[in-house]
Amino acid sequence: MKNDELDKCENFIDHEYIEALLNEGKFADNAFISLALDKADRGETLTHGEIAALLQTKNPKHIARIYEIAGNIKKRIYGNRIVMFAPLYVSDYCVNRCSYCSFNHAHNFTRRRLTMDEVREEVKLLEMMGHKRLAVEAGENDAECPIDYIIECIKTIYDMKFENGEIRRVNVNIAATTTENYRKLKSAGIGTYILFQETYHEQTYNRVHLSGPKKNFAWHLNAFDRAQDAGIDDVGGGVLFGLGNPYFDAMGLLLHNEHLEKKYNTGFHTISVPRLCPASGMNIDDFPNPVDDDTFTRIAACLRIAVPFTGMILSTRESRGMRKKLLHLGISQISAGSSTEVGGYVMQDKNAGSGGQRSQFLVNDERSAVSIISELMEDGFIPSFCTACYRSGRTGDRFMSLAKSGQIGNVCLPNALMTLCEYSMDYGDDEFRRKSAAVIEKEISNINNEKIREKTIDNIEKIRSGGERDFFV
């Protein structure tokens, strides 16, 4: 944390404004909400007041319509594609005392940082699951886990080559840092820089962050500004729903997104919607703002309506049932076969896990990656392992321009189908290949651009019969 950069930090989250919006929205009448939903249905941008009203409505008819509109937006912009990824925890050393996290500095357990050989072992197992996109995760400890260590991990991952390919995109979820360190991450070739504000309510934030650098609300809040200044134009935000008032935090996310759009011409590439869940060393009953399933579902759907072109991520914190439900209402990216423990994939492979004692949080969806991927196809989705946008320079405002123009389907759908075909040939059994072939045959006609459609058909044939790999448009 540099003093000169800390002095530049600003609190652009107007707490009084959000509270006023929520108080007014709580009493919005049916006519106001109906008109707001009509606007959303026409694809028009909603006001803050309209979003605040939608978030808080308890009218079953309005809620049903929120879900319908959110689902339609998801289909129109993202189709039925679901991007796949996995987290890779490399260090649980942490100097912060965050009351909700098992990596809390005050918790007494044997901490660990992976060696590069151990990173390779983890990545080898992740690649064997078929993953092409990873999110590197680490606690905050500059002595045990400096930025140069993270850079070395990224380089190690990118340098690995396997019979069936390689990891093609490494996203990074580490603590707020300096502009200089963000430049190092940019030079290392990261995909998206991910950071959760946890809660935008400053009083709540100060209560749950007991000590450490993360306790500084303004430093954390301005991290994406420093990342953008360093040239990282793909950033992903999020909050941990259940720490504070969930409606306040949803509105905070939207204001943060607008701040970035105004200042850098591009907002969040993705928004994650994790929900507070049990973790070692914490008692979930100590947190007074639990978010029930109905509220959580409504918030996710409202976020999809509010930021239609922003990807939405759901992790294995949520159950199989909740994940299945939210995939229809706006989620466009999920993790699969995840471990939230440092060295967890090797331990799983050896049936020697810690039983959650050293995991950052307990995983609710414990199914294997292939099981999740197979069920996605059964439910009418296309699992996508595409990493083309980052590798083709379609990041930041360039990606948003593609999405808003409606041309995203002519890029993302072909790439999804080609990577699914590649996955099926390299990791699937005969049954999986039959299932994926049926999905590809059904969906390929939905590529509107004739030249791209023909090229996709040709590339899929090369994948199946010629053993060629890594096609993208």
C-alpha positions in Angstrom: 0.0 0.0 0.0 1.7 3.2 -1.2 0.9 6.5 0.6 0.7 8.5 -2.6 -1.8 6.1 -4.1 -3.7 5.9 -0.9 -4.1 9.7 -0.9 -5.7 9.5 -4.4 -8.4 7.0 -3.2 -12.0 8.3 -3.3 -15.2 7.0 -1.9 -17.5 7.1 -4.8 -20.2 5.0 -3.1 -22.8 7.5 -1.8 -24.2 5.7 1.2 -27.0 8.2 1.8 -28.0 8.1 -1.8 -28.3 4.3 -1.8 -30.2 4.3 1.5 -32.6 6.9 0.0 -33.1 4.8 -3.1 -33.9 1.7 -1.1 -36.3 3.5 1.3 -38.2 4.9 -1.7 -38.1 1.6 -3.6 -39.5 -0.3 -0.7 -42.8 1.6 -1.1 -42.9 1.7 -4.9 -46.5 0.9 -6.1 -47.5 -1.8 -8.6 -47.8 0.7 -11.5 -44.3 2.0 -11.0 -42.8 -1.5 -11.0 -44.9 -2.6 -14.0 -43.6 0.4 -16.0 -40.1 -0.4 -15.0 -40.5 -4.0 -16.1 -42.0 -2.8 -19.4 -38.8 -0.8 -20.0 -36.6 -3.7 -19.1 -38.6 -5.9 -21.5 -37.9 -3.4 -24.3 -34.2 -3.5 -23.5 -34.1 0.0 -22.1 -31.8 1.0 -19.3 -33.4 1.3 -15.9 -32.9 4.1 -13.4 -31.4 3.5 -10.0 -34.8 4.0 -8.4 -36.4 1.4 -10.7 -33.7 -1.2 -9.9 -34.1 -0.5 -6.2 -37.8 -1.2 -6.5 -37.4 -4.4 -8.4 -34.8 -5.7 -5.9 -37.3 -5.3 -3.1 -40.6 -6.3 -4.5 -42.5 -9.1 -2.9 -45.3 -9.3 -5.4 -45.3 -12.8 -6.9 -46.5 -11.5 -10.3 -43.7 -8.9 -10.5 -41.1 -11.5 -9.4 -42.3 -14.0 -12.0 -41.9 -11.3 -14.7 -38.4 -10.3 -13.4 -37.4 -13.9 -13.9 -38.9 -14.1 -17.3 -37.2 -10.9 -18.5 -33.9 -11.9 -17.0 -34.1 -15.2 -18.7 -34.9 -13.6 -22.1 -32.0 -11.2 -21.7 -29.7 -14.1 -21.0 -30.9 -16.0 -24.1 -30.7 -12.9 -26.3 -27.1 -11.9 -25.4 -25.4 -15.1 -24.2 -27.6 -17.7 -25.8 -27.3 -21.0 -24.0 -23.5 -20.9 -23.6 -21.9 -21.5 -20.2 -18.2 -20.7 -19.8 -16.3 -23.2 -17.6 -13.4 -22.5 -15.2 -11.8 -23.8 -12.1 -10.0 -22.0 -9.2 -6.4 -22.7 -8.3 -5.4 -21.8 -4.7 -1.7 -21.4 -4.5 -1.2 -19.9 -1.0 -3.3 -19.5 2.2 -0.9 -17.3 4.0 -2.8 -14.1 5.0 -2.2 -11.1 7.2 -5.8 -10.0 7.2 -8.4 -10.9 9.9 -11.6 -11.2 7.9 -14.3 -12.6 10.2 -16.0 -14.6 7.4 -12.9 -16.3 5.9 -11.1 -19.5 7.0 -7.7 -18.0 5.9 -8.1 -15.4 8.7 -4.7 -14.6 10.1 -5.9 -15.4 13.6 -6.8 -19.0 12.7 -4.3 -21.5 13.8 -3.5 -24.0 11.2 -0.5 -25.1 9.2 -0.4 -22.8 6.2 1.0 -23.6 2.8 2.4 -22.0 -0.3 2.8 -24.2 -3.4 6.2 -24.7 -4.9 6.3 -24.5 -8.7 6.5 -28.3 -8.9 3.4 -28.4 -6.8 1.7 -25.8 -9.1 2.5 -28.1 -12.0 1.0 -31.1 -10.3 -2.2 -29.1 -9.6 -2.4 -27.8 -13.2 -1.8 -31.2 -14.6 -4.9 -32.6 -12.8 -7.0 -29.6 -13.8 -6.0 -30.1 -17.4 -6.9 -33.7 -17.1 -10.4 -32.5 -16.2 -10.5 -30.6 -19.4 -10.1 -27.1 -18.0 -8.6 -24.4 -20.2 -9.3 -21.4 -18.0 -8.1 -21.0 -14.4 -8.5 -18.4 -11.6 -5.4 -18.2 -9.5 -6.3 -17.4 -5.9 -4.2 -16.5 -2.9 -4.4 -14.9 0.5 -2.7 -11.5 1.2 0.8 -11.8 2.6 3.6 -9.8 0.9 6.3 -11.7 2.7 5.1 -15.3 2.0 3.2 -14.6 -1.2 4.7 -11.5 -3.0 3.6 -10.4 -6.4 6.7 -12.0 -8.0 5.5 -15.3 -6.7 2.1 -14.9 -8.3 3.9 -13.9 -11.6 6.0 -17.0 -11.4 2.8 -19.1 -10.9 1.3 -17.5 -14.0 4.4 -18.1 -16.1 4.6 -21.7 -14.9 1.0 -22.4 -15.8 1.3 -20.8 -19.3 4.6 -22.7 -20.0 3.0 -26.1 -19.4 2.0 -28.1 -22.5 0.1 -31.3 -22.5 -0.9 -34.0 -25.0 -4.3 -32.4 -25.2 -3.3 -28.8 -25.1 -2.6 -26.3 -22.4 -4.2 -23.8 -20.0 -5.1 -20.9 -22.3 -6.3 -18.2 -19.9 -5.2 -17.4 -16.3 -7.4 -15.0 -14.4 -6.2 -13.7 -11.0 -8.1 -13.1 -7.8 -5.6 -11.6 -5.3 -5.7 -8.7 -2.9 -5.9 -5.1 -3.8 -2.4 -3.9 -4.7 -0.4 -1.1 -6.2 -0.4 0.2 -9.8 3.2 -1.0 -10.2 2.1 -4.6 -9.2 -0.9 -4.4 -11.6 1.5 -3.5 -14.4 3.5 -6.7 -13.6 0.3 -8.7 -13.8 -0.6 -7.1 -17.1 2.9 -8.0 -18.4 2.5 -11.6 -17.3 -0.5 -11.9 -19.6 -3.4 -12.3 -17.1 -6.9 -12.6 -18.3 -9.3 -10.9 -15.9 -8.3 -9.3 -12.6 -11.0 -10.3 -10.1 -11.6 -8.7 -6.7 -14.7 -8.8 -4.5 -15.5 -5.6 -2.5 -17.2 -8.1 -0.1 -19.7 -5.3 1.0 -20.1 -1.7 -0.1 -21.6 -0.7 3.2 -18.6 0.9 4.9 -19.7 0.5 8.5 -20.4 -3.2 7.8 -17.1 -3.5 5.9 -15.2 -2.1 8.9 -17.0 -4.5 11.3 -16.2 -7.7 9.4 -12.6 -6.7 8.5 -10.9 -6.6 11.9 -7.3 -5.8 10.9 -4.8 -6.0 8.0 -4.4 -4.0 4.8 -7.8 -5.2 3.6 -9.5 -3.2 6.4 -8.9 0.0 4.5 -12.2 0.4 2.6 -11.0 3.1 0.2 -7.8 1.2 -0.8 -9.9 -1.8 -1.6 -12.6 0.1 -3.4 -10.1 1.9 -5.7 -8.2 -1.2 -6.7 -9.9 -1.4 -10.1 -8.9 2.2 -10.8 -5.3 1.3 -10.2 -5.7 -1.9 -12.3 -7.2 0.1 -15.2 -4.4 2.7 -14.9 -2.0 -0.1 -15.3 -3.6 -1.3 -18.5 -5.8 -4.1 -17.2 -9.1 -3.4 -18.9 -10.8 -6.7 -18.0 -11.9 -6.6 -14.4 -14.4 -8.6 -12.4 -16.2 -7.4 -9.3 -18.5 -9.0 -6.8 -19.7 -8.9 -3.2 -20.2 -11.6 -0.6 -24.0 -11.6 -0.2 -24.8 -12.1 3.5 -22.3 -9.7 5.0 -24.4 -6.6 4.7 -27.8 -5.6 3.5 -28.0 -7.5 0.2 -30.0 -4.8 -1.6 -27.5 -2.1 -0.6 -24.6 -4.3 -1.9 -26.4 -5.0 -5.2 -26.8 -1.2 -5.7 -23.2 -0.7 -4.7 -22.1 -3.1 -7.4 -24.1 -1.1 -10.0 -22.7 2.3 -8.8 -19.1 0.8 -8.9 -19.7 -0.4 -12.4 -21.0 3.0 -13.5 -17.9 4.7 -11.9 -15.6 2.5 -14.1 -17.7 3.1 -17.2 -17.6 6.8 -16.8 -13.8 6.9 -16.0 -12.5 4.2 -18.2 -15.3 3.7 -20.8 -15.7 0.1 -19.6 -17.2 -1.4 -16.5 -17.0 -4.9 -15.1 -16.3 -7.7 -17.5 -17.9 -10.0 -15.0 -19.8 -9.8 -11.7 -19.6 -12.7 -9.3 -22.4 -13.4 -6.9 -21.0 -15.5 -4.0 -23.2 -16.0 -1.0 -21.9 -16.4 2.6 -21.5 -20.0 3.5 -19.8 -22.0 6.3 -16.1 -22.0 6.6 -13.6 -23.3 9.1 -13.0 -21.0 12.0 -16.2 -19.0 11.6 -19.8 -19.3 12.9 -22.3 -18.4 10.2 -24.8 -17.5 12.9 -22.6 -14.5 13.8 -23.7 -12.8 10.6 -27.0 -10.9 10.9 -27.8 -10.6 7.2 -28.4 -14.1 5.8 -29.8 -14.2 2.3 -32.4 -16.8 1.7 -32.8 -18.6 -1.6 -35.7 -16.5 -2.9 -34.0 -13.2 -2.2 -30.7 -14.5 -3.7 -32.5 -15.6 -6.8 -34.3 -12.3 -7.2 -31.1 -10.3 -6.7 -29.3 -12.4 -9.4 -32.1 -11.8 -11.8 -32.2 -8.1 -11.1 -28.5 -7.8 -11.7 -28.9 -9.5 -15.1 -31.6 -6.9 -16.0 -29.5 -4.0 -14.7 -26.2 -5.0 -16.5 -27.3 -7.1 -19.4 -23.9 -7.2 -21.2 -21.8 -8.1 -18.1 -20.9 -11.8 -17.5 -22.2 -13.3 -14.3 -20.3 -15.9 -12.3 -21.6 -18.5 -9.9 -19.2 -20.8 -7.9 -19.5 -24.1 -6.2 -20.5 -22.3 -3.0 -24.1 -22.9 -4.3 -25.9 -26.2 -4.4 -26.6 -28.1 -7.6 -30.2 -27.1 -7.5 -29.5 -23.4 -7.1 -26.9 -23.4 -9.8 -29.4 -25.1 -12.2 -32.0 -22.5 -11.4 -29.7 -19.4 -11.8 -28.3 -20.7 -15.1 -31.7 -19.8 -16.6 -31.8 -16.4 -15.0 -28.5 -14.8 -16.0 -25.5 -16.8 -14.9 -23.0 -17.2 -17.8 -20.0 -18.7 -16.2 -19.6 -21.5 -13.5 -16.8 -23.4 -11.9 -16.7 -27.2 -12.0 -14.8 -29.9 -10.0 -13.5 -27.1 -7.7 -11.2 -27.3 -4.7 -10.8 -24.2 -2.5 -7.8 -25.6 -0.6 -4.2 -25.0 -1.4 -2.9 -28.2 -3.1 -6.5 -29.5 -3.0 -6.6 -31.2 -6.4 -3.6 -33.4 -5.6 -5.1 -34.2 -2.3 -8.5 -35.1 -3.9 -6.6 -37.3 -6.3 -5.0 -39.1 -3.4 -8.2 -39.1 -1.3 -6.3 -37.1 1.3 -8.2 -33.9 1.6 -8.5 -32.0 4.9 -12.3 -32.3 5.1 -12.7 -28.6 4.6 -10.5 -27.6 7.5 -8.0 -25.8 5.2 -10.5 -24.8 2.5 -11.3 -21.1 2.1 -15.0 -22.1 2.2 -17.0 -25.3 2.0 -18.0 -26.5 -1.5 -21.7 -27.3 -1.9 -21.6 -28.7 -5.4 -19.0 -31.5 -5.1 -19.7 -33.2 -8.4 -16.8 -33.9 -10.8 -16.2 -31.5 -13.7 -17.4 -34.1 -16.3 -20.6 -34.7 -14.4 -21.4 -31.0 -14.3 -20.5 -30.5 -17.9 -22.6 -33.5 -19.0 -25.6 -32.3 -17.1 -25.3 -28.8 -18.7 -25.8 -30.5 -22.1 -28.8 -32.5 -20.8 -30.3 -29.2 -19.6 -30.0 -27.6 -23.0 -26.7 -25.6 -22.4 -23.5 -25.5 -24.3 -20.4 -25.9 -22.1 -17.8 -23.5 -23.4 -14.0 -23.7 -22.9 -13.4 -20.7 -25.1 -10.6 -18.3 -24.3 -10.6 -16.5 -27.6 -11.6 -13.0 -26.7 -8.6 -12.4 -24.5 -6.2 -14.0 -27.0 -7.7 -12.0 -29.8 -7.6 -8.6 -28.0 -11.3 -8.5 -27.5 -11.2 -7.1 -24.0 -12.5 -4.1 -22.1 -14.6 -1.7 -24.3 -13.8 -3.9 -27.4 -15.7 -6.8 -25.9 -18.5 -4.6 -24.8 -18.9 -3.2 -28.3 -19.1 -6.7 -29.7 -21.7 -7.7 -27.1 -23.8 -4.5 -27.5 -23.8 -4.8 -31.3 -25.4 -8.2 -31.2 -22.4 -9.8 -33.0 -21.3 -11.8 -30.0 -23.2 -14.8 -31.2 -21.1 -15.0 -34.4 -18.0 -15.3 -32.3 -18.9 -17.0 -29.0 -21.2 -19.7 -30.4 -18.7 -21.0 -32.9 -16.0 -21.0 -30.3 -18.2 -22.7 -27.8 -19.0 -25.5 -30.2 -15.4 -26.0 -31.4 -14.1 -26.2 -27.8 -16.9 -28.5 -26.8 -16.0 -30.8 -29.7 -12.3 -30.6 -28.6 -13.3 -31.5 -25.0 -15.4 -34.4 -26.1 -12.6 -35.9 -28.2 -9.9 -35.4 -25.6 -11.7 -36.2 -22.3 -15.1 -37.7 -23.1 -16.1 -41.4 -23.3 -18.3 -42.7 -26.2 -21.5 -41.7 -24.5 -20.3 -38.2 -23.8 -19.2 -37.9 -27.5 -22.6 -38.9 -28.7 -24.2 -36.4 -26.4 -21.9 -33.6 -27.5 -22.2 -34.4 -31.1 -26.0 -34.1 -30.9 -25.6 -30.7 -29.2 -23.2 -29.5 -31.9 -25.4 -30.7 -34.7 -28.4 -28.9 -33.2 -26.7 -25.6 -32.4 -24.5 -25.1 -35.4 -27.4 -23.9 -37.6 -27.8 -21.0 -35.1 -24.6 -19.4 -36.3 -26.1 -16.7 -38.5 -22.9 -15.7 -40.4 -22.7 -18.2 -43.3 -19.0 -18.0 -43.8 -18.3 -18.4 -40.1 -20.8 -21.3 -39.9 -19.0 -23.1 -42.8 -15.6 -22.5 -41.2 -16.9 -23.8 -37.9 -18.1 -27.0 -39.6 -14.8 -27.4 -41.3 -12.8 -26.9 -38.1 -15.0 -29.4 -36.2 -14.2 -32.0 -38.8 -10.5 -31.3 -38.4 -10.8 -31.7 -34.7 -12.6 -35.0 -35.0 -10.7 -36.6 -37.8 -7.4 -34.8 -38.1 -6.5 -34.3 -34.4 -6.1 -30.6 -34.8 -6.9 -28.3 -31.9 -7.3 -24.7 -30.7 -9.4 -23.2 -33.4 -11.2 -19.9 -32.7 -12.7 -16.9 -34.4 
